[in-house]
Amino acid sequence: MLNASYQSCIEACSNCAIVCETCAASCLREDDVKMMARCIELDRDCADLCRLAATLMARDSANAKAFCQLCAKVCRACGEECGKHEADHCKRCAEACRQCAEECERMAA
């Protein structure tokens, strides 16, 4: 496998993207959607960045490390925001974001 060294980071990014999409969709179904606006925005940004980070690592792009630094930063912000909410989907998202940020930081070091 070409990118075995990236495998755990690719998996964390792929998982985080799915969990963020699920969180955003669930937030849209909450009674007070307006209260969840920042969470939804960050979920969507984080999901997109995580997908692209995984893609760049999979193709062994020269930009992967720099991009993973940005991905980690957005994952941290998303995880912090999700951590403010009581919903189970937000708690799961905060954890996935934390794990992804740690993997991206390790990969980019």
Rosetta constraint file for C-alpha pairs under 8 A:
AtomPair CA 2 CA 60 HARMONIC 7.98 0.50
AtomPair CA 3 CA 7 HARMONIC 6.47 0.50
AtomPair CA 3 CA 57 HARMONIC 7.22 0.50
AtomPair CA 3 CA 58 HARMONIC 6.28 0.50
AtomPair CA 3 CA 59 HARMONIC 7.94 0.50
AtomPair CA 3 CA 60 HARMONIC 6.78 0.50
AtomPair CA 6 CA 10 HARMONIC 5.97 0.50
AtomPair CA 6 CA 57 HARMONIC 6.39 0.50
AtomPair CA 6 CA 58 HARMONIC 7.64 0.50
AtomPair CA 6 CA 107 HARMONIC 7.15 0.50
AtomPair CA 7 CA 11 HARMONIC 6.13 0.50
AtomPair CA 8 CA 12 HARMONIC 6.11 0.50
AtomPair CA 8 CA 103 HARMONIC 7.19 0.50
AtomPair CA 9 CA 13 HARMONIC 6.04 0.50
AtomPair CA 9 CA 54 HARMONIC 7.50 0.50
AtomPair CA 9 CA 100 HARMONIC 7.00 0.50
AtomPair CA 9 CA 103 HARMONIC 5.12 0.50
AtomPair CA 9 CA 104 HARMONIC 6.10 0.50
AtomPair CA 9 CA 107 HARMONIC 6.98 0.50
AtomPair CA 10 CA 14 HARMONIC 6.05 0.50
AtomPair CA 10 CA 53 HARMONIC 7.58 0.50
AtomPair CA 10 CA 54 HARMONIC 4.73 0.50
AtomPair CA 10 CA 55 HARMONIC 7.97 0.50
AtomPair CA 10 CA 57 HARMONIC 6.86 0.50
AtomPair CA 10 CA 58 HARMONIC 7.41 0.50
AtomPair CA 11 CA 15 HARMONIC 6.03 0.50
AtomPair CA 11 CA 54 HARMONIC 7.73 0.50
AtomPair CA 12 CA 16 HARMONIC 5.97 0.50
AtomPair CA 12 CA 96 HARMONIC 7.54 0.50
AtomPair CA 12 CA 99 HARMONIC 6.78 0.50
AtomPair CA 12 CA 100 HARMONIC 4.97 0.50
AtomPair CA 12 CA 103 HARMONIC 6.90 0.50
AtomPair CA 13 CA 17 HARMONIC 6.13 0.50
AtomPair CA 13 CA 50 HARMONIC 4.81 0.50
AtomPair CA 13 CA 51 HARMONIC 6.51 0.50
AtomPair CA 13 CA 53 HARMONIC 7.02 0.50
AtomPair CA 13 CA 54 HARMONIC 5.89 0.50
AtomPair CA 13 CA 100 HARMONIC 5.68 0.50
AtomPair CA 14 CA 18 HARMONIC 6.52 0.50
AtomPair CA 14 CA 50 HARMONIC 6.49 0.50
AtomPair CA 14 CA 51 HARMONIC 6.09 0.50
AtomPair CA 14 CA 54 HARMONIC 6.53 0.50
AtomPair CA 15 CA 19 HARMONIC 6.18 0.50
AtomPair CA 15 CA 96 HARMONIC 7.18 0.50
AtomPair CA 16 CA 20 HARMONIC 5.92 0.50
AtomPair CA 16 CA 46 HARMONIC 7.96 0.50
AtomPair CA 16 CA 47 HARMONIC 6.71 0.50
AtomPair CA 16 CA 50 HARMONIC 6.78 0.50
AtomPair CA 16 CA 93 HARMONIC 7.31 0.50
AtomPair CA 16 CA 96 HARMONIC 5.23 0.50
AtomPair CA 16 CA 97 HARMONIC 5.94 0.50
AtomPair CA 16 CA 100 HARMONIC 6.44 0.50
AtomPair CA 17 CA 21 HARMONIC 6.21 0.50
AtomPair CA 17 CA 46 HARMONIC 6.78 0.50
AtomPair CA 17 CA 47 HARMONIC 3.89 0.50
AtomPair CA 17 CA 48 HARMONIC 6.87 0.50
AtomPair CA 17 CA 49 HARMONIC 7.99 0.50
AtomPair CA 17 CA 50 HARMONIC 5.54 0.50
AtomPair CA 17 CA 51 HARMONIC 6.11 0.50
AtomPair CA 18 CA 22 HARMONIC 6.19 0.50
AtomPair CA 18 CA 47 HARMONIC 6.91 0.50
AtomPair CA 19 CA 23 HARMONIC 6.07 0.50
AtomPair CA 19 CA 92 HARMONIC 7.35 0.50
AtomPair CA 19 CA 93 HARMONIC 5.65 0.50
AtomPair CA 19 CA 96 HARMONIC 6.97 0.50
AtomPair CA 20 CA 24 HARMONIC 6.12 0.50
AtomPair CA 20 CA 43 HARMONIC 4.81 0.50
AtomPair CA 20 CA 44 HARMONIC 6.75 0.50
AtomPair CA 20 CA 46 HARMONIC 6.89 0.50
AtomPair CA 20 CA 47 HARMONIC 5.56 0.50
AtomPair CA 20 CA 93 HARMONIC 5.87 0.50
AtomPair CA 21 CA 25 HARMONIC 6.19 0.50
AtomPair CA 21 CA 43 HARMONIC 6.44 0.50
AtomPair CA 21 CA 44 HARMONIC 6.48 0.50
AtomPair CA 21 CA 47 HARMONIC 6.29 0.50
AtomPair CA 22 CA 26 HARMONIC 6.05 0.50
AtomPair CA 22 CA 89 HARMONIC 7.41 0.50
AtomPair CA 23 CA 27 HARMONIC 5.96 0.50
AtomPair CA 23 CA 40 HARMONIC 7.54 0.50
AtomPair CA 23 CA 43 HARMONIC 6.90 0.50
AtomPair CA 23 CA 89 HARMONIC 5.30 0.50
AtomPair CA 23 CA 90 HARMONIC 6.02 0.50
AtomPair CA 23 CA 93 HARMONIC 6.45 0.50
AtomPair CA 24 CA 28 HARMONIC 6.29 0.50
AtomPair CA 24 CA 39 HARMONIC 7.23 0.50
AtomPair CA 24 CA 40 HARMONIC 4.75 0.50
AtomPair CA 24 CA 41 HARMONIC 7.92 0.50
AtomPair CA 24 CA 43 HARMONIC 5.72 0.50
AtomPair CA 24 CA 44 HARMONIC 6.81 0.50
AtomPair CA 25 CA 29 HARMONIC 6.80 0.50
AtomPair CA 25 CA 40 HARMONIC 8.00 0.50
AtomPair CA 26 CA 30 HARMONIC 6.70 0.50
AtomPair CA 26 CA 89 HARMONIC 6.99 0.50
AtomPair CA 27 CA 33 HARMONIC 6.45 0.50
AtomPair CA 27 CA 36 HARMONIC 6.09 0.50
AtomPair CA 27 CA 39 HARMONIC 7.75 0.50
AtomPair CA 27 CA 40 HARMONIC 6.62 0.50
AtomPair CA 28 CA 33 HARMONIC 5.68 0.50
AtomPair CA 28 CA 36 HARMONIC 7.68 0.50
AtomPair CA 28 CA 40 HARMONIC 7.65 0.50
AtomPair CA 29 CA 33 HARMONIC 7.07 0.50
AtomPair CA 30 CA 36 HARMONIC 7.96 0.50
AtomPair CA 32 CA 36 HARMONIC 7.00 0.50
AtomPair CA 33 CA 37 HARMONIC 6.44 0.50
AtomPair CA 36 CA 40 HARMONIC 6.15 0.50
AtomPair CA 37 CA 41 HARMONIC 6.22 0.50
AtomPair CA 38 CA 42 HARMONIC 6.19 0.50
AtomPair CA 38 CA 81 HARMONIC 7.46 0.50
AtomPair CA 39 CA 43 HARMONIC 5.95 0.50
AtomPair CA 39 CA 78 HARMONIC 6.92 0.50
AtomPair CA 39 CA 81 HARMONIC 5.89 0.50
AtomPair CA 39 CA 82 HARMONIC 6.04 0.50
AtomPair CA 40 CA 44 HARMONIC 6.18 0.50
AtomPair CA 41 CA 45 HARMONIC 6.31 0.50
AtomPair CA 42 CA 46 HARMONIC 5.80 0.50
AtomPair CA 42 CA 74 HARMONIC 7.58 0.50
AtomPair CA 42 CA 77 HARMONIC 7.46 0.50
AtomPair CA 42 CA 78 HARMONIC 5.22 0.50
AtomPair CA 42 CA 81 HARMONIC 7.93 0.50
AtomPair CA 43 CA 47 HARMONIC 6.01 0.50
AtomPair CA 43 CA 78 HARMONIC 6.27 0.50
AtomPair CA 44 CA 48 HARMONIC 6.27 0.50
AtomPair CA 45 CA 49 HARMONIC 6.16 0.50
AtomPair CA 45 CA 74 HARMONIC 7.65 0.50
AtomPair CA 46 CA 50 HARMONIC 5.94 0.50
AtomPair CA 46 CA 71 HARMONIC 7.19 0.50
AtomPair CA 46 CA 74 HARMONIC 5.94 0.50
AtomPair CA 46 CA 75 HARMONIC 5.94 0.50
AtomPair CA 46 CA 78 HARMONIC 6.82 0.50
AtomPair CA 47 CA 51 HARMONIC 6.19 0.50
AtomPair CA 48 CA 52 HARMONIC 6.32 0.50
AtomPair CA 49 CA 53 HARMONIC 6.00 0.50
AtomPair CA 49 CA 71 HARMONIC 5.81 0.50
AtomPair CA 50 CA 54 HARMONIC 6.16 0.50
AtomPair CA 50 CA 71 HARMONIC 6.29 0.50
AtomPair CA 51 CA 55 HARMONIC 6.26 0.50
AtomPair CA 52 CA 56 HARMONIC 6.09 0.50
AtomPair CA 53 CA 57 HARMONIC 6.21 0.50
AtomPair CA 53 CA 64 HARMONIC 6.47 0.50
AtomPair CA 53 CA 67 HARMONIC 6.28 0.50
AtomPair CA 53 CA 68 HARMONIC 5.97 0.50
AtomPair CA 53 CA 71 HARMONIC 6.98 0.50
AtomPair CA 54 CA 58 HARMONIC 6.07 0.50
AtomPair CA 55 CA 59 HARMONIC 6.35 0.50
AtomPair CA 56 CA 60 HARMONIC 6.10 0.50
AtomPair CA 56 CA 61 HARMONIC 5.17 0.50
AtomPair CA 56 CA 63 HARMONIC 7.08 0.50
AtomPair CA 56 CA 64 HARMONIC 5.26 0.50
AtomPair CA 57 CA 61 HARMONIC 6.07 0.50
AtomPair CA 57 CA 64 HARMONIC 5.46 0.50
AtomPair CA 60 CA 64 HARMONIC 7.00 0.50
AtomPair CA 63 CA 67 HARMONIC 6.01 0.50
AtomPair CA 64 CA 68 HARMONIC 5.98 0.50
AtomPair CA 64 CA 108 HARMONIC 7.92 0.50
AtomPair CA 65 CA 69 HARMONIC 6.45 0.50
AtomPair CA 65 CA 107 HARMONIC 6.70 0.50
AtomPair CA 65 CA 108 HARMONIC 4.49 0.50
AtomPair CA 65 CA 109 HARMONIC 7.84 0.50
AtomPair CA 66 CA 70 HARMONIC 6.80 0.50
AtomPair CA 66 CA 108 HARMONIC 6.70 0.50
AtomPair CA 67 CA 71 HARMONIC 6.14 0.50
AtomPair CA 68 CA 72 HARMONIC 5.99 0.50
AtomPair CA 68 CA 104 HARMONIC 5.15 0.50
AtomPair CA 68 CA 105 HARMONIC 7.03 0.50
AtomPair CA 68 CA 107 HARMONIC 7.34 0.50
AtomPair CA 68 CA 108 HARMONIC 6.02 0.50
AtomPair CA 69 CA 73 HARMONIC 6.42 0.50
AtomPair CA 69 CA 104 HARMONIC 6.46 0.50
AtomPair CA 69 CA 105 HARMONIC 6.19 0.50
AtomPair CA 69 CA 108 HARMONIC 6.00 0.50
AtomPair CA 70 CA 74 HARMONIC 6.34 0.50
AtomPair CA 71 CA 75 HARMONIC 6.01 0.50
AtomPair CA 71 CA 101 HARMONIC 7.11 0.50
AtomPair CA 71 CA 104 HARMONIC 6.99 0.50
AtomPair CA 72 CA 76 HARMONIC 6.11 0.50
AtomPair CA 72 CA 100 HARMONIC 6.91 0.50
AtomPair CA 72 CA 101 HARMONIC 4.09 0.50
AtomPair CA 72 CA 102 HARMONIC 7.16 0.50
AtomPair CA 72 CA 104 HARMONIC 5.51 0.50
AtomPair CA 72 CA 105 HARMONIC 6.15 0.50
AtomPair CA 73 CA 77 HARMONIC 6.41 0.50
AtomPair CA 73 CA 101 HARMONIC 7.06 0.50
AtomPair CA 74 CA 78 HARMONIC 6.05 0.50
AtomPair CA 75 CA 79 HARMONIC 5.90 0.50
AtomPair CA 75 CA 97 HARMONIC 4.89 0.50
AtomPair CA 75 CA 98 HARMONIC 6.70 0.50
AtomPair CA 75 CA 100 HARMONIC 6.84 0.50
AtomPair CA 75 CA 101 HARMONIC 5.50 0.50
AtomPair CA 76 CA 80 HARMONIC 6.11 0.50
AtomPair CA 76 CA 97 HARMONIC 6.42 0.50
AtomPair CA 76 CA 98 HARMONIC 6.25 0.50
AtomPair CA 76 CA 101 HARMONIC 6.17 0.50
AtomPair CA 77 CA 81 HARMONIC 6.29 0.50
AtomPair CA 78 CA 82 HARMONIC 6.06 0.50
AtomPair CA 78 CA 94 HARMONIC 6.99 0.50
AtomPair CA 78 CA 97 HARMONIC 6.77 0.50
AtomPair CA 79 CA 83 HARMONIC 5.88 0.50
AtomPair CA 79 CA 93 HARMONIC 6.65 0.50
AtomPair CA 79 CA 94 HARMONIC 3.93 0.50
AtomPair CA 79 CA 95 HARMONIC 6.89 0.50
AtomPair CA 79 CA 96 HARMONIC 7.79 0.50
AtomPair CA 79 CA 97 HARMONIC 5.13 0.50
AtomPair CA 79 CA 98 HARMONIC 6.11 0.50
AtomPair CA 80 CA 84 HARMONIC 6.73 0.50
AtomPair CA 80 CA 94 HARMONIC 6.71 0.50
AtomPair CA 81 CA 85 HARMONIC 7.47 0.50
AtomPair CA 81 CA 94 HARMONIC 7.76 0.50
AtomPair CA 82 CA 90 HARMONIC 4.82 0.50
AtomPair CA 82 CA 91 HARMONIC 6.41 0.50
AtomPair CA 82 CA 93 HARMONIC 6.54 0.50
AtomPair CA 82 CA 94 HARMONIC 5.24 0.50
AtomPair CA 83 CA 90 HARMONIC 6.54 0.50
AtomPair CA 83 CA 91 HARMONIC 5.93 0.50
AtomPair CA 83 CA 94 HARMONIC 5.45 0.50
AtomPair CA 85 CA 90 HARMONIC 6.17 0.50
AtomPair CA 85 CA 91 HARMONIC 7.30 0.50
AtomPair CA 86 CA 90 HARMONIC 6.92 0.50
AtomPair CA 86 CA 91 HARMONIC 6.96 0.50
AtomPair CA 87 CA 91 HARMONIC 6.43 0.50
AtomPair CA 88 CA 92 HARMONIC 6.17 0.50
AtomPair CA 89 CA 93 HARMONIC 6.09 0.50
AtomPair CA 90 CA 94 HARMONIC 6.04 0.50
AtomPair CA 91 CA 95 HARMONIC 6.40 0.50
AtomPair CA 92 CA 96 HARMONIC 6.27 0.50
AtomPair CA 93 CA 97 HARMONIC 6.01 0.50
AtomPair CA 94 CA 98 HARMONIC 6.18 0.50
AtomPair CA 95 CA 99 HARMONIC 6.25 0.50
AtomPair CA 96 CA 100 HARMONIC 6.08 0.50
AtomPair CA 97 CA 101 HARMONIC 5.99 0.50
AtomPair CA 98 CA 102 HARMONIC 6.26 0.50
AtomPair CA 99 CA 103 HARMONIC 6.30 0.50
AtomPair CA 100 CA 104 HARMONIC 6.04 0.50
AtomPair CA 101 CA 105 HARMONIC 5.98 0.50
AtomPair CA 102 CA 106 HARMONIC 6.16 0.50
AtomPair CA 103 CA 107 HARMONIC 6.09 0.50
AtomPair CA 104 CA 108 HARMONIC 5.98 0.50
AtomPair CA 105 CA 109 HARMONIC 6.06 0.50
